[in-house]
Amino acid sequence: MSRFFFQENEGTLGEYIHNLRIDKGLTLTKLAAALDIDQSTLSKIENNKRSVGLETLAKVANVFSLNFKKLELEYNSEKIAKILYKEDDSTGLLKLAQEKAKYLKIKNSLQGNINFTE
């Protein structure tokens, strides 16, 4: 099984979107229009200078007939990877995050839903 939902040489969502666009023969302008974003924004996403938002990611899934949940998993893993990349003790950070997630799940089941906003 591949480490990523998409090909291993397409390590970021931006690179993946770029390759999808090229494979389908779409210009930057046409895909940007389909995603309802500026051409410059799409270019920045493809070149990893800007993160893709979840709303745009849902549109990518729709345009290319992809499973949104799998793309969302990649999106979240990329967010985590960007944090881990900067850490000296990424294993410790992951362990602490897992402990906090477990705590929040227990608390959530006892008190009702906890809503987090970004």
Phi and psi restraints in degrees (range 20) as a CNS / XPLOR table:
assign (resid 1 and name C) (resid 2 and name N)
       (resid 2 and name CA) (resid 2 and name C) 1.0 -65.0 20.0 2
assign (resid 2 and name N) (resid 2 and name CA)
       (resid 2 and name C) (resid 3 and name N) 1.0 149.2 20.0 2
assign (resid 2 and name C) (resid 3 and name N)
       (resid 3 and name CA) (resid 3 and name C) 1.0 -64.2 20.0 2
assign (resid 3 and name N) (resid 3 and name CA)
       (resid 3 and name C) (resid 4 and name N) 1.0 -28.7 20.0 2
assign (resid 3 and name C) (resid 4 and name N)
       (resid 4 and name CA) (resid 4 and name C) 1.0 -117.2 20.0 2
assign (resid 4 and name N) (resid 4 and name CA)
       (resid 4 and name C) (resid 5 and name N) 1.0 157.5 20.0 2
assign (resid 4 and name C) (resid 5 and name N)
       (resid 5 and name CA) (resid 5 and name C) 1.0 -58.9 20.0 2
assign (resid 5 and name N) (resid 5 and name CA)
       (resid 5 and name C) (resid 6 and name N) 1.0 -41.1 20.0 2
assign (resid 5 and name C) (resid 6 and name N)
       (resid 6 and name CA) (resid 6 and name C) 1.0 -97.2 20.0 2
assign (resid 6 and name N) (resid 6 and name CA)
       (resid 6 and name C) (resid 7 and name N) 1.0 -178.0 20.0 2
assign (resid 6 and name C) (resid 7 and name N)
       (resid 7 and name CA) (resid 7 and name C) 1.0 -62.1 20.0 2
assign (resid 7 and name N) (resid 7 and name CA)
       (resid 7 and name C) (resid 8 and name N) 1.0 147.4 20.0 2
assign (resid 7 and name C) (resid 8 and name N)
       (resid 8 and name CA) (resid 8 and name C) 1.0 -61.9 20.0 2
assign (resid 8 and name N) (resid 8 and name CA)
       (resid 8 and name C) (resid 9 and name N) 1.0 -29.4 20.0 2
assign (resid 8 and name C) (resid 9 and name N)
       (resid 9 and name CA) (resid 9 and name C) 1.0 -79.7 20.0 2
assign (resid 9 and name N) (resid 9 and name CA)
       (resid 9 and name C) (resid 10 and name N) 1.0 -1.5 20.0 2
assign (resid 9 and name C) (resid 10 and name N)
       (resid 10 and name CA) (resid 10 and name C) 1.0 -111.8 20.0 2
assign (resid 10 and name N) (resid 10 and name CA)
       (resid 10 and name C) (resid 11 and name N) 1.0 71.5 20.0 2
assign (resid 10 and name C) (resid 11 and name N)
       (resid 11 and name CA) (resid 11 and name C) 1.0 -74.8 20.0 2
assign (resid 11 and name N) (resid 11 and name CA)
       (resid 11 and name C) (resid 12 and name N) 1.0 -13.3 20.0 2
assign (resid 11 and name C) (resid 12 and name N)
       (resid 12 and name CA) (resid 12 and name C) 1.0 -124.2 20.0 2
assign (resid 12 and name N) (resid 12 and name CA)
       (resid 12 and name C) (resid 13 and name N) 1.0 160.0 20.0 2
assign (resid 12 and name C) (resid 13 and name N)
       (resid 13 and name CA) (resid 13 and name C) 1.0 -62.2 20.0 2
assign (resid 13 and name N) (resid 13 and name CA)
       (resid 13 and name C) (resid 14 and name N) 1.0 -37.8 20.0 2
assign (resid 13 and name C) (resid 14 and name N)
       (resid 14 and name CA) (resid 14 and name C) 1.0 -60.4 20.0 2
assign (resid 14 and name N) (resid 14 and name CA)
       (resid 14 and name C) (resid 15 and name N) 1.0 -44.6 20.0 2
assign (resid 14 and name C) (resid 15 and name N)
       (resid 15 and name CA) (resid 15 and name C) 1.0 -65.9 20.0 2
assign (resid 15 and name N) (resid 15 and name CA)
       (resid 15 and name C) (resid 16 and name N) 1.0 -38.4 20.0 2
assign (resid 15 and name C) (resid 16 and name N)
       (resid 16 and name CA) (resid 16 and name C) 1.0 -63.5 20.0 2
assign (resid 16 and name N) (resid 16 and name CA)
       (resid 16 and name C) (resid 17 and name N) 1.0 -46.5 20.0 2
assign (resid 16 and name C) (resid 17 and name N)
       (resid 17 and name CA) (resid 17 and name C) 1.0 -61.9 20.0 2
assign (resid 17 and name N) (resid 17 and name CA)
       (resid 17 and name C) (resid 18 and name N) 1.0 -42.9 20.0 2
assign (resid 17 and name C) (resid 18 and name N)
       (resid 18 and name CA) (resid 18 and name C) 1.0 -57.2 20.0 2
assign (resid 18 and name N) (resid 18 and name CA)
       (resid 18 and name C) (resid 19 and name N) 1.0 -48.5 20.0 2
assign (resid 18 and name C) (resid 19 and name N)
       (resid 19 and name CA) (resid 19 and name C) 1.0 -67.3 20.0 2
assign (resid 19 and name N) (resid 19 and name CA)
       (resid 19 and name C) (resid 20 and name N) 1.0 -36.4 20.0 2
assign (resid 19 and name C) (resid 20 and name N)
       (resid 20 and name CA) (resid 20 and name C) 1.0 -60.5 20.0 2
assign (resid 20 and name N) (resid 20 and name CA)
       (resid 20 and name C) (resid 21 and name N) 1.0 -45.2 20.0 2
assign (resid 20 and name C) (resid 21 and name N)
       (resid 21 and name CA) (resid 21 and name C) 1.0 -61.2 20.0 2
assign (resid 21 and name N) (resid 21 and name CA)
       (resid 21 and name C) (resid 22 and name N) 1.0 -47.2 20.0 2
assign (resid 21 and name C) (resid 22 and name N)
       (resid 22 and name CA) (resid 22 and name C) 1.0 -63.9 20.0 2
assign (resid 22 and name N) (resid 22 and name CA)
       (resid 22 and name C) (resid 23 and name N) 1.0 -44.9 20.0 2
assign (resid 22 and name C) (resid 23 and name N)
       (resid 23 and name CA) (resid 23 and name C) 1.0 -60.3 20.0 2
assign (resid 23 and name N) (resid 23 and name CA)
       (resid 23 and name C) (resid 24 and name N) 1.0 -33.3 20.0 2
assign (resid 23 and name C) (resid 24 and name N)
       (resid 24 and name CA) (resid 24 and name C) 1.0 -89.4 20.0 2
assign (resid 24 and name N) (resid 24 and name CA)
       (resid 24 and name C) (resid 25 and name N) 1.0 -1.1 20.0 2
assign (resid 24 and name C) (resid 25 and name N)
       (resid 25 and name CA) (resid 25 and name C) 1.0 71.1 20.0 2
assign (resid 25 and name N) (resid 25 and name CA)
       (resid 25 and name C) (resid 26 and name N) 1.0 26.4 20.0 2
assign (resid 25 and name C) (resid 26 and name N)
       (resid 26 and name CA) (resid 26 and name C) 1.0 -91.8 20.0 2
assign (resid 26 and name N) (resid 26 and name CA)
       (resid 26 and name C) (resid 27 and name N) 1.0 141.7 20.0 2
assign (resid 26 and name C) (resid 27 and name N)
       (resid 27 and name CA) (resid 27 and name C) 1.0 -80.1 20.0 2
assign (resid 27 and name N) (resid 27 and name CA)
       (resid 27 and name C) (resid 28 and name N) 1.0 163.2 20.0 2
assign (resid 27 and name C) (resid 28 and name N)
       (resid 28 and name CA) (resid 28 and name C) 1.0 -57.3 20.0 2
assign (resid 28 and name N) (resid 28 and name CA)
       (resid 28 and name C) (resid 29 and name N) 1.0 -42.0 20.0 2
assign (resid 28 and name C) (resid 29 and name N)
       (resid 29 and name CA) (resid 29 and name C) 1.0 -63.1 20.0 2
assign (resid 29 and name N) (resid 29 and name CA)
       (resid 29 and name C) (resid 30 and name N) 1.0 -45.1 20.0 2
assign (resid 29 and name C) (resid 30 and name N)
       (resid 30 and name CA) (resid 30 and name C) 1.0 -66.8 20.0 2
assign (resid 30 and name N) (resid 30 and name CA)
       (resid 30 and name C) (resid 31 and name N) 1.0 -42.8 20.0 2
assign (resid 30 and name C) (resid 31 and name N)
       (resid 31 and name CA) (resid 31 and name C) 1.0 -68.9 20.0 2
assign (resid 31 and name N) (resid 31 and name CA)
       (resid 31 and name C) (resid 32 and name N) 1.0 -41.0 20.0 2
assign (resid 31 and name C) (resid 32 and name N)
       (resid 32 and name CA) (resid 32 and name C) 1.0 -58.2 20.0 2
assign (resid 32 and name N) (resid 32 and name CA)
       (resid 32 and name C) (resid 33 and name N) 1.0 -42.2 20.0 2
assign (resid 32 and name C) (resid 33 and name N)
       (resid 33 and name CA) (resid 33 and name C) 1.0 -64.0 20.0 2
assign (resid 33 and name N) (resid 33 and name CA)
       (resid 33 and name C) (resid 34 and name N) 1.0 -42.1 20.0 2
assign (resid 33 and name C) (resid 34 and name N)
       (resid 34 and name CA) (resid 34 and name C) 1.0 -64.6 20.0 2
assign (resid 34 and name N) (resid 34 and name CA)
       (resid 34 and name C) (resid 35 and name N) 1.0 -31.2 20.0 2
assign (resid 34 and name C) (resid 35 and name N)
       (resid 35 and name CA) (resid 35 and name C) 1.0 -89.8 20.0 2
assign (resid 35 and name N) (resid 35 and name CA)
       (resid 35 and name C) (resid 36 and name N) 1.0 -5.5 20.0 2
assign (resid 35 and name C) (resid 36 and name N)
       (resid 36 and name CA) (resid 36 and name C) 1.0 59.6 20.0 2
assign (resid 36 and name N) (resid 36 and name CA)
       (resid 36 and name C) (resid 37 and name N) 1.0 44.3 20.0 2
assign (resid 36 and name C) (resid 37 and name N)
       (resid 37 and name CA) (resid 37 and name C) 1.0 -132.6 20.0 2
assign (resid 37 and name N) (resid 37 and name CA)
       (resid 37 and name C) (resid 38 and name N) 1.0 164.0 20.0 2
assign (resid 37 and name C) (resid 38 and name N)
       (resid 38 and name CA) (resid 38 and name C) 1.0 -68.0 20.0 2
assign (resid 38 and name N) (resid 38 and name CA)
       (resid 38 and name C) (resid 39 and name N) 1.0 149.4 20.0 2
assign (resid 38 and name C) (resid 39 and name N)
       (resid 39 and name CA) (resid 39 and name C) 1.0 -58.8 20.0 2
assign (resid 39 and name N) (resid 39 and name CA)
       (resid 39 and name C) (resid 40 and name N) 1.0 -39.8 20.0 2
assign (resid 39 and name C) (resid 40 and name N)
       (resid 40 and name CA) (resid 40 and name C) 1.0 -65.9 20.0 2
assign (resid 40 and name N) (resid 40 and name CA)
       (resid 40 and name C) (resid 41 and name N) 1.0 -34.8 20.0 2
assign (resid 40 and name C) (resid 41 and name N)
       (resid 41 and name CA) (resid 41 and name C) 1.0 -65.8 20.0 2
assign (resid 41 and name N) (resid 41 and name CA)
       (resid 41 and name C) (resid 42 and name N) 1.0 -44.7 20.0 2
assign (resid 41 and name C) (resid 42 and name N)
       (resid 42 and name CA) (resid 42 and name C) 1.0 -62.2 20.0 2
assign (resid 42 and name N) (resid 42 and name CA)
       (resid 42 and name C) (resid 43 and name N) 1.0 -41.3 20.0 2
assign (resid 42 and name C) (resid 43 and name N)
       (resid 43 and name CA) (resid 43 and name C) 1.0 -60.1 20.0 2
assign (resid 43 and name N) (resid 43 and name CA)
       (resid 43 and name C) (resid 44 and name N) 1.0 -43.2 20.0 2
assign (resid 43 and name C) (resid 44 and name N)
       (resid 44 and name CA) (resid 44 and name C) 1.0 -65.0 20.0 2
assign (resid 44 and name N) (resid 44 and name CA)
       (resid 44 and name C) (resid 45 and name N) 1.0 -37.8 20.0 2
assign (resid 44 and name C) (resid 45 and name N)
       (resid 45 and name CA) (resid 45 and name C) 1.0 -63.5 20.0 2
assign (resid 45 and name N) (resid 45 and name CA)
       (resid 45 and name C) (resid 46 and name N) 1.0 -48.2 20.0 2
assign (resid 45 and name C) (resid 46 and name N)
       (resid 46 and name CA) (resid 46 and name C) 1.0 -63.8 20.0 2
assign (resid 46 and name N) (resid 46 and name CA)
       (resid 46 and name C) (resid 47 and name N) 1.0 -29.2 20.0 2
assign (resid 46 and name C) (resid 47 and name N)
       (resid 47 and name CA) (resid 47 and name C) 1.0 -97.4 20.0 2
assign (resid 47 and name N) (resid 47 and name CA)
       (resid 47 and name C) (resid 48 and name N) 1.0 13.9 20.0 2
assign (resid 47 and name C) (resid 48 and name N)
       (resid 48 and name CA) (resid 48 and name C) 1.0 59.2 20.0 2
assign (resid 48 and name N) (resid 48 and name CA)
       (resid 48 and name C) (resid 49 and name N) 1.0 30.7 20.0 2
assign (resid 48 and name C) (resid 49 and name N)
       (resid 49 and name CA) (resid 49 and name C) 1.0 -101.2 20.0 2
assign (resid 49 and name N) (resid 49 and name CA)
       (resid 49 and name C) (resid 50 and name N) 1.0 -5.7 20.0 2
assign (resid 49 and name C) (resid 50 and name N)
       (resid 50 and name CA) (resid 50 and name C) 1.0 -151.3 20.0 2
assign (resid 50 and name N) (resid 50 and name CA)
       (resid 50 and name C) (resid 51 and name N) 1.0 142.0 20.0 2
assign (resid 50 and name C) (resid 51 and name N)
       (resid 51 and name CA) (resid 51 and name C) 1.0 -80.0 20.0 2
assign (resid 51 and name N) (resid 51 and name CA)
       (resid 51 and name C) (resid 52 and name N) 1.0 148.1 20.0 2
assign (resid 51 and name C) (resid 52 and name N)
       (resid 52 and name CA) (resid 52 and name C) 1.0 -82.5 20.0 2
assign (resid 52 and name N) (resid 52 and name CA)
       (resid 52 and name C) (resid 53 and name N) 1.0 137.2 20.0 2
assign (resid 52 and name C) (resid 53 and name N)
       (resid 53 and name CA) (resid 53 and name C) 1.0 -85.1 20.0 2
assign (resid 53 and name N) (resid 53 and name CA)
       (resid 53 and name C) (resid 54 and name N) 1.0 161.6 20.0 2
assign (resid 53 and name C) (resid 54 and name N)
       (resid 54 and name CA) (resid 54 and name C) 1.0 -63.1 20.0 2
assign (resid 54 and name N) (resid 54 and name CA)
       (resid 54 and name C) (resid 55 and name N) 1.0 -35.9 20.0 2
assign (resid 54 and name C) (resid 55 and name N)
       (resid 55 and name CA) (resid 55 and name C) 1.0 -63.8 20.0 2
assign (resid 55 and name N) (resid 55 and name CA)
       (resid 55 and name C) (resid 56 and name N) 1.0 -43.9 20.0 2
assign (resid 55 and name C) (resid 56 and name N)
       (resid 56 and name CA) (resid 56 and name C) 1.0 -67.6 20.0 2
assign (resid 56 and name N) (resid 56 and name CA)
       (resid 56 and name C) (resid 57 and name N) 1.0 -38.6 20.0 2
assign (resid 56 and name C) (resid 57 and name N)
       (resid 57 and name CA) (resid 57 and name C) 1.0 -61.3 20.0 2
assign (resid 57 and name N) (resid 57 and name CA)
       (resid 57 and name C) (resid 58 and name N) 1.0 -38.3 20.0 2
assign (resid 57 and name C) (resid 58 and name N)
       (resid 58 and name CA) (resid 58 and name C) 1.0 -63.2 20.0 2
assign (resid 58 and name N) (resid 58 and name CA)
       (resid 58 and name C) (resid 59 and name N) 1.0 -37.8 20.0 2
assign (resid 58 and name C) (resid 59 and name N)
       (resid 59 and name CA) (resid 59 and name C) 1.0 -69.3 20.0 2
assign (resid 59 and name N) (resid 59 and name CA)
       (resid 59 and name C) (resid 60 and name N) 1.0 -37.1 20.0 2
assign (resid 59 and name C) (resid 60 and name N)
       (resid 60 and name CA) (resid 60 and name C) 1.0 -60.0 20.0 2
assign (resid 60 and name N) (resid 60 and name CA)
       (resid 60 and name C) (resid 61 and name N) 1.0 -46.1 20.0 2
assign (resid 60 and name C) (resid 61 and name N)
       (resid 61 and name CA) (resid 61 and name C) 1.0 -58.6 20.0 2
assign (resid 61 and name N) (resid 61 and name CA)
       (resid 61 and name C) (resid 62 and name N) 1.0 -42.1 20.0 2
assign (resid 61 and name C) (resid 62 and name N)
       (resid 62 and name CA) (resid 62 and name C) 1.0 -67.2 20.0 2
assign (resid 62 and name N) (resid 62 and name CA)
       (resid 62 and name C) (resid 63 and name N) 1.0 -47.8 20.0 2
assign (resid 62 and name C) (resid 63 and name N)
       (resid 63 and name CA) (resid 63 and name C) 1.0 -60.8 20.0 2
assign (resid 63 and name N) (resid 63 and name CA)
       (resid 63 and name C) (resid 64 and name N) 1.0 -40.6 20.0 2
assign (resid 63 and name C) (resid 64 and name N)
       (resid 64 and name CA) (resid 64 and name C) 1.0 -102.5 20.0 2
assign (resid 64 and name N) (resid 64 and name CA)
       (resid 64 and name C) (resid 65 and name N) 1.0 9.8 20.0 2
assign (resid 64 and name C) (resid 65 and name N)
       (resid 65 and name CA) (resid 65 and name C) 1.0 53.3 20.0 2
assign (resid 65 and name N) (resid 65 and name CA)
       (resid 65 and name C) (resid 66 and name N) 1.0 53.2 20.0 2
assign (resid 65 and name C) (resid 66 and name N)
       (resid 66 and name CA) (resid 66 and name C) 1.0 -109.1 20.0 2
assign (resid 66 and name N) (resid 66 and name CA)
       (resid 66 and name C) (resid 67 and name N) 1.0 160.3 20.0 2
assign (resid 66 and name C) (resid 67 and name N)
       (resid 67 and name CA) (resid 67 and name C) 1.0 -75.9 20.0 2
assign (resid 67 and name N) (resid 67 and name CA)
       (resid 67 and name C) (resid 68 and name N) 1.0 113.0 20.0 2
assign (resid 67 and name C) (resid 68 and name N)
       (resid 68 and name CA) (resid 68 and name C) 1.0 -62.7 20.0 2
assign (resid 68 and name N) (resid 68 and name CA)
       (resid 68 and name C) (resid 69 and name N) 1.0 -38.9 20.0 2
assign (resid 68 and name C) (resid 69 and name N)
       (resid 69 and name CA) (resid 69 and name C) 1.0 -60.7 20.0 2
assign (resid 69 and name N) (resid 69 and name CA)
       (resid 69 and name C) (resid 70 and name N) 1.0 -39.1 20.0 2
assign (resid 69 and name C) (resid 70 and name N)
       (resid 70 and name CA) (resid 70 and name C) 1.0 -68.5 20.0 2
assign (resid 70 and name N) (resid 70 and name CA)
       (resid 70 and name C) (resid 71 and name N) 1.0 -39.7 20.0 2
assign (resid 70 and name C) (resid 71 and name N)
       (resid 71 and name CA) (resid 71 and name C) 1.0 -65.1 20.0 2
assign (resid 71 and name N) (resid 71 and name CA)
       (resid 71 and name C) (resid 72 and name N) 1.0 -38.5 20.0 2
assign (resid 71 and name C) (resid 72 and name N)
       (resid 72 and name CA) (resid 72 and name C) 1.0 -64.4 20.0 2
assign (resid 72 and name N) (resid 72 and name CA)
       (resid 72 and name C) (resid 73 and name N) 1.0 -37.8 20.0 2
assign (resid 72 and name C) (resid 73 and name N)
       (resid 73 and name CA) (resid 73 and name C) 1.0 -61.5 20.0 2
assign (resid 73 and name N) (resid 73 and name CA)
       (resid 73 and name C) (resid 74 and name N) 1.0 -44.1 20.0 2
assign (resid 73 and name C) (resid 74 and name N)
       (resid 74 and name CA) (resid 74 and name C) 1.0 -62.8 20.0 2
assign (resid 74 and name N) (resid 74 and name CA)
       (resid 74 and name C) (resid 75 and name N) 1.0 -42.2 20.0 2
assign (resid 74 and name C) (resid 75 and name N)
       (resid 75 and name CA) (resid 75 and name C) 1.0 -57.9 20.0 2
assign (resid 75 and name N) (resid 75 and name CA)
       (resid 75 and name C) (resid 76 and name N) 1.0 -49.4 20.0 2
assign (resid 75 and name C) (resid 76 and name N)
       (resid 76 and name CA) (resid 76 and name C) 1.0 -67.4 20.0 2
assign (resid 76 and name N) (resid 76 and name CA)
       (resid 76 and name C) (resid 77 and name N) 1.0 -39.6 20.0 2
assign (resid 76 and name C) (resid 77 and name N)
       (resid 77 and name CA) (resid 77 and name C) 1.0 -65.9 20.0 2
assign (resid 77 and name N) (resid 77 and name CA)
       (resid 77 and name C) (resid 78 and name N) 1.0 -34.0 20.0 2
assign (resid 77 and name C) (resid 78 and name N)
       (resid 78 and name CA) (resid 78 and name C) 1.0 -67.8 20.0 2
assign (resid 78 and name N) (resid 78 and name CA)
       (resid 78 and name C) (resid 79 and name N) 1.0 -38.6 20.0 2
assign (resid 78 and name C) (resid 79 and name N)
       (resid 79 and name CA) (resid 79 and name C) 1.0 -61.4 20.0 2
assign (resid 79 and name N) (resid 79 and name CA)
       (resid 79 and name C) (resid 80 and name N) 1.0 -44.3 20.0 2
assign (resid 79 and name C) (resid 80 and name N)
       (resid 80 and name CA) (resid 80 and name C) 1.0 -65.6 20.0 2
assign (resid 80 and name N) (resid 80 and name CA)
       (resid 80 and name C) (resid 81 and name N) 1.0 -42.8 20.0 2
assign (resid 80 and name C) (resid 81 and name N)
       (resid 81 and name CA) (resid 81 and name C) 1.0 -60.2 20.0 2
assign (resid 81 and name N) (resid 81 and name CA)
       (resid 81 and name C) (resid 82 and name N) 1.0 -37.3 20.0 2
assign (resid 81 and name C) (resid 82 and name N)
       (resid 82 and name CA) (resid 82 and name C) 1.0 -66.0 20.0 2
assign (resid 82 and name N) (resid 82 and name CA)
       (resid 82 and name C) (resid 83 and name N) 1.0 -32.7 20.0 2
assign (resid 82 and name C) (resid 83 and name N)
       (resid 83 and name CA) (resid 83 and name C) 1.0 -73.9 20.0 2
assign (resid 83 and name N) (resid 83 and name CA)
       (resid 83 and name C) (resid 84 and name N) 1.0 -45.9 20.0 2
assign (resid 83 and name C) (resid 84 and name N)
       (resid 84 and name CA) (resid 84 and name C) 1.0 -63.2 20.0 2
assign (resid 84 and name N) (resid 84 and name CA)
       (resid 84 and name C) (resid 85 and name N) 1.0 -34.5 20.0 2
assign (resid 84 and name C) (resid 85 and name N)
       (resid 85 and name CA) (resid 85 and name C) 1.0 -55.9 20.0 2
assign (resid 85 and name N) (resid 85 and name CA)
       (resid 85 and name C) (resid 86 and name N) 1.0 -33.7 20.0 2
assign (resid 85 and name C) (resid 86 and name N)
       (resid 86 and name CA) (resid 86 and name C) 1.0 -87.4 20.0 2
assign (resid 86 and name N) (resid 86 and name CA)
       (resid 86 and name C) (resid 87 and name N) 1.0 -10.5 20.0 2
assign (resid 86 and name C) (resid 87 and name N)
       (resid 87 and name CA) (resid 87 and name C) 1.0 -91.8 20.0 2
assign (resid 87 and name N) (resid 87 and name CA)
       (resid 87 and name C) (resid 88 and name N) 1.0 141.2 20.0 2
assign (resid 87 and name C) (resid 88 and name N)
       (resid 88 and name CA) (resid 88 and name C) 1.0 -76.3 20.0 2
assign (resid 88 and name N) (resid 88 and name CA)
       (resid 88 and name C) (resid 89 and name N) 1.0 -34.7 20.0 2
assign (resid 88 and name C) (resid 89 and name N)
       (resid 89 and name CA) (resid 89 and name C) 1.0 -114.7 20.0 2
assign (resid 89 and name N) (resid 89 and name CA)
       (resid 89 and name C) (resid 90 and name N) 1.0 71.1 20.0 2
assign (resid 89 and name C) (resid 90 and name N)
       (resid 90 and name CA) (resid 90 and name C) 1.0 -66.5 20.0 2
assign (resid 90 and name N) (resid 90 and name CA)
       (resid 90 and name C) (resid 91 and name N) 1.0 -33.0 20.0 2
assign (resid 90 and name C) (resid 91 and name N)
       (resid 91 and name CA) (resid 91 and name C) 1.0 -64.7 20.0 2
assign (resid 91 and name N) (resid 91 and name CA)
       (resid 91 and name C) (resid 92 and name N) 1.0 -44.5 20.0 2
assign (resid 91 and name C) (resid 92 and name N)
       (resid 92 and name CA) (resid 92 and name C) 1.0 -62.9 20.0 2
assign (resid 92 and name N) (resid 92 and name CA)
       (resid 92 and name C) (resid 93 and name N) 1.0 -40.2 20.0 2
assign (resid 92 and name C) (resid 93 and name N)
       (resid 93 and name CA) (resid 93 and name C) 1.0 -63.9 20.0 2
assign (resid 93 and name N) (resid 93 and name CA)
       (resid 93 and name C) (resid 94 and name N) 1.0 -43.5 20.0 2
assign (resid 93 and name C) (resid 94 and name N)
       (resid 94 and name CA) (resid 94 and name C) 1.0 -63.5 20.0 2
assign (resid 94 and name N) (resid 94 and name CA)
       (resid 94 and name C) (resid 95 and name N) 1.0 -41.3 20.0 2
assign (resid 94 and name C) (resid 95 and name N)
       (resid 95 and name CA) (resid 95 and name C) 1.0 -62.9 20.0 2
assign (resid 95 and name N) (resid 95 and name CA)
       (resid 95 and name C) (resid 96 and name N) 1.0 -44.7 20.0 2
assign (resid 95 and name C) (resid 96 and name N)
       (resid 96 and name CA) (resid 96 and name C) 1.0 -63.2 20.0 2
assign (resid 96 and name N) (resid 96 and name CA)
       (resid 96 and name C) (resid 97 and name N) 1.0 -41.9 20.0 2
assign (resid 96 and name C) (resid 97 and name N)
       (resid 97 and name CA) (resid 97 and name C) 1.0 -63.8 20.0 2
assign (resid 97 and name N) (resid 97 and name CA)
       (resid 97 and name C) (resid 98 and name N) 1.0 -39.8 20.0 2
assign (resid 97 and name C) (resid 98 and name N)
       (resid 98 and name CA) (resid 98 and name C) 1.0 -63.3 20.0 2
assign (resid 98 and name N) (resid 98 and name CA)
       (resid 98 and name C) (resid 99 and name N) 1.0 -41.5 20.0 2
assign (resid 98 and name C) (resid 99 and name N)
       (resid 99 and name CA) (resid 99 and name C) 1.0 -62.5 20.0 2
assign (resid 99 and name N) (resid 99 and name CA)
       (resid 99 and name C) (resid 100 and name N) 1.0 -42.6 20.0 2
assign (resid 99 and name C) (resid 100 and name N)
       (resid 100 and name CA) (resid 100 and name C) 1.0 -67.3 20.0 2
assign (resid 100 and name N) (resid 100 and name CA)
       (resid 100 and name C) (resid 101 and name N) 1.0 -38.4 20.0 2
assign (resid 100 and name C) (resid 101 and name N)
       (resid 101 and name CA) (resid 101 and name C) 1.0 -63.1 20.0 2
assign (resid 101 and name N) (resid 101 and name CA)
       (resid 101 and name C) (resid 102 and name N) 1.0 -41.8 20.0 2
assign (resid 101 and name C) (resid 102 and name N)
       (resid 102 and name CA) (resid 102 and name C) 1.0 -62.7 20.0 2
assign (resid 102 and name N) (resid 102 and name CA)
       (resid 102 and name C) (resid 103 and name N) 1.0 -44.7 20.0 2
assign (resid 102 and name C) (resid 103 and name N)
       (resid 103 and name CA) (resid 103 and name C) 1.0 -58.9 20.0 2
assign (resid 103 and name N) (resid 103 and name CA)
       (resid 103 and name C) (resid 104 and name N) 1.0 -46.1 20.0 2
assign (resid 103 and name C) (resid 104 and name N)
       (resid 104 and name CA) (resid 104 and name C) 1.0 -65.2 20.0 2
assign (resid 104 and name N) (resid 104 and name CA)
       (resid 104 and name C) (resid 105 and name N) 1.0 -36.7 20.0 2
assign (resid 104 and name C) (resid 105 and name N)
       (resid 105 and name CA) (resid 105 and name C) 1.0 -64.6 20.0 2
assign (resid 105 and name N) (resid 105 and name CA)
       (resid 105 and name C) (resid 106 and name N) 1.0 -42.6 20.0 2
assign (resid 105 and name C) (resid 106 and name N)
       (resid 106 and name CA) (resid 106 and name C) 1.0 -64.4 20.0 2
assign (resid 106 and name N) (resid 106 and name CA)
       (resid 106 and name C) (resid 107 and name N) 1.0 -47.9 20.0 2
assign (resid 106 and name C) (resid 107 and name N)
       (resid 107 and name CA) (resid 107 and name C) 1.0 -62.5 20.0 2
assign (resid 107 and name N) (resid 107 and name CA)
       (resid 107 and name C) (resid 108 and name N) 1.0 -41.1 20.0 2
assign (resid 107 and name C) (resid 108 and name N)
       (resid 108 and name CA) (resid 108 and name C) 1.0 -61.1 20.0 2
assign (resid 108 and name N) (resid 108 and name CA)
       (resid 108 and name C) (resid 109 and name N) 1.0 -42.9 20.0 2
assign (resid 108 and name C) (resid 109 and name N)
       (resid 109 and name CA) (resid 109 and name C) 1.0 -68.9 20.0 2
assign (resid 109 and name N) (resid 109 and name CA)
       (resid 109 and name C) (resid 110 and name N) 1.0 -28.6 20.0 2
assign (resid 109 and name C) (resid 110 and name N)
       (resid 110 and name CA) (resid 110 and name C) 1.0 -82.7 20.0 2
assign (resid 110 and name N) (resid 110 and name CA)
       (resid 110 and name C) (resid 111 and name N) 1.0 -34.9 20.0 2
assign (resid 110 and name C) (resid 111 and name N)
       (resid 111 and name CA) (resid 111 and name C) 1.0 -110.8 20.0 2
assign (resid 111 and name N) (resid 111 and name CA)
       (resid 111 and name C) (resid 112 and name N) 1.0 -2.5 20.0 2
assign (resid 111 and name C) (resid 112 and name N)
       (resid 112 and name CA) (resid 112 and name C) 1.0 99.6 20.0 2
assign (resid 112 and name N) (resid 112 and name CA)
       (resid 112 and name C) (resid 113 and name N) 1.0 -175.3 20.0 2
assign (resid 112 and name C) (resid 113 and name N)
       (resid 113 and name CA) (resid 113 and name C) 1.0 -69.2 20.0 2
assign (resid 113 and name N) (resid 113 and name CA)
       (resid 113 and name C) (resid 114 and name N) 1.0 137.9 20.0 2
assign (resid 113 and name C) (resid 114 and name N)
       (resid 114 and name CA) (resid 114 and name C) 1.0 -103.5 20.0 2
assign (resid 114 and name N) (resid 114 and name CA)
       (resid 114 and name C) (resid 115 and name N) 1.0 123.6 20.0 2
assign (resid 114 and name C) (resid 115 and name N)
       (resid 115 and name CA) (resid 115 and name C) 1.0 -102.4 20.0 2
assign (resid 115 and name N) (resid 115 and name CA)
       (resid 115 and name C) (resid 116 and name N) 1.0 125.5 20.0 2
assign (resid 115 and name C) (resid 116 and name N)
       (resid 116 and name CA) (resid 116 and name C) 1.0 -107.0 20.0 2
assign (resid 116 and name N) (resid 116 and name CA)
       (resid 116 and name C) (resid 117 and name N) 1.0 138.2 20.0 2
assign (resid 116 and name C) (resid 117 and name N)
       (resid 117 and name CA) (resid 117 and name C) 1.0 -120.2 20.0 2
assign (resid 117 and name N) (resid 117 and name CA)
       (resid 117 and name C) (resid 118 and name N) 1.0 149.8 20.0 2
